[in-house]
Amino acid sequence: MLDKSAQYTNTDDEKLFSFIEKGDKGAFTQAYDRYHKLLYVLAYRYLMNADMAEDVVQHVFARLWEFRSELHVGISLKNYLFTMTKN
């Protein structure tokens, strides 16, 4: 069976976010797969603690999903996630 997120592998961030806004779990999974490692590295650089960095990244993605219909990304999804991670 094909992974649901695989269909979004070549989808740009703008379209990916529009699918996430509509509650598409496959698109959300693709965003997670695409950016988890980068966000973790960013969080780790600030915190210098692996567990805390992982918690921050999980929190960022949880908030993205929880408030997906209320968020309006005027910048790229990547930049938005990076900003959420730094804050």
C-alpha positions as CSV (number, residue, x, y, z in Angstrom):
1,M,0.0,0.0,0.0
2,L,1.3,3.4,-0.9
3,D,2.2,5.8,1.9
4,K,-0.4,8.7,1.8
5,S,2.3,11.3,2.2
6,A,4.2,10.0,-0.9
7,Q,1.7,11.7,-3.2
8,Y,2.9,15.0,-1.9
9,T,6.6,14.5,-2.4
10,N,6.9,16.9,-5.3
11,T,4.3,19.3,-4.0
12,D,5.5,22.8,-3.2
13,D,5.1,24.3,0.2
14,E,2.3,26.7,-0.7
15,K,0.1,23.9,-2.0
16,L,1.1,21.6,0.8
17,F,0.0,24.1,3.3
18,S,-3.3,24.6,1.5
19,F,-3.9,20.9,1.8
20,I,-3.0,21.0,5.5
21,E,-5.5,23.8,6.0
22,K,-8.2,21.5,4.7
23,G,-7.2,18.8,7.1
24,D,-5.3,16.5,4.8
25,K,-3.3,14.2,7.0
26,G,-1.1,13.0,4.1
27,A,0.0,16.5,3.4
28,F,0.7,17.1,7.1
29,T,2.8,13.9,7.2
30,Q,4.7,15.1,4.2
31,A,5.4,18.4,5.9
32,Y,6.6,16.6,9.0
33,D,8.8,14.3,7.0
34,R,10.2,17.2,5.0
35,Y,11.0,19.5,7.9
36,H,11.3,17.5,11.1
37,K,15.0,17.0,10.9
38,L,15.8,20.6,10.0
39,L,13.6,22.0,12.8
40,Y,15.2,19.6,15.3
41,V,18.7,20.8,14.3
42,L,17.6,24.4,14.7
43,A,16.0,23.8,18.1
44,Y,19.0,21.8,19.3
45,R,21.3,24.7,18.3
46,Y,19.3,27.0,20.6
47,L,18.7,24.6,23.5
48,M,21.7,22.2,23.4
49,N,19.4,19.5,24.8
50,A,18.1,16.7,22.6
51,D,14.9,16.0,24.6
52,M,14.0,19.6,24.7
53,A,14.7,20.1,21.0
54,E,12.4,17.1,20.2
55,D,9.7,18.5,22.4
56,V,9.9,21.9,20.7
57,V,9.6,20.3,17.3
58,Q,6.6,18.1,18.4
59,H,4.9,21.2,19.8
60,V,5.4,23.1,16.5
61,F,3.8,20.4,14.5
62,A,1.0,19.9,17.0
63,R,0.2,23.6,16.9
64,L,0.4,23.6,13.1
65,W,-2.2,20.8,13.0
66,E,-4.4,22.1,15.8
67,F,-4.6,25.6,14.3
68,R,-4.3,24.7,10.7
69,S,-7.6,26.4,9.6
70,E,-6.7,29.6,11.4
71,L,-3.2,30.0,10.1
72,H,-2.4,32.0,7.1
73,V,1.1,31.6,5.9
74,G,2.2,34.7,4.0
75,I,5.7,33.3,3.8
76,S,6.9,29.8,2.8
77,L,5.9,26.9,5.0
78,K,9.6,26.3,5.8
79,N,10.1,29.8,7.0
80,Y,6.9,29.7,9.0
81,L,7.9,26.5,10.8
82,F,11.4,27.9,11.4
83,T,9.9,31.0,13.0
84,M,7.6,28.9,15.2
85,T,10.6,26.8,16.3
86,K,12.7,29.8,17.2
87,N,9.8,31.4,19.2
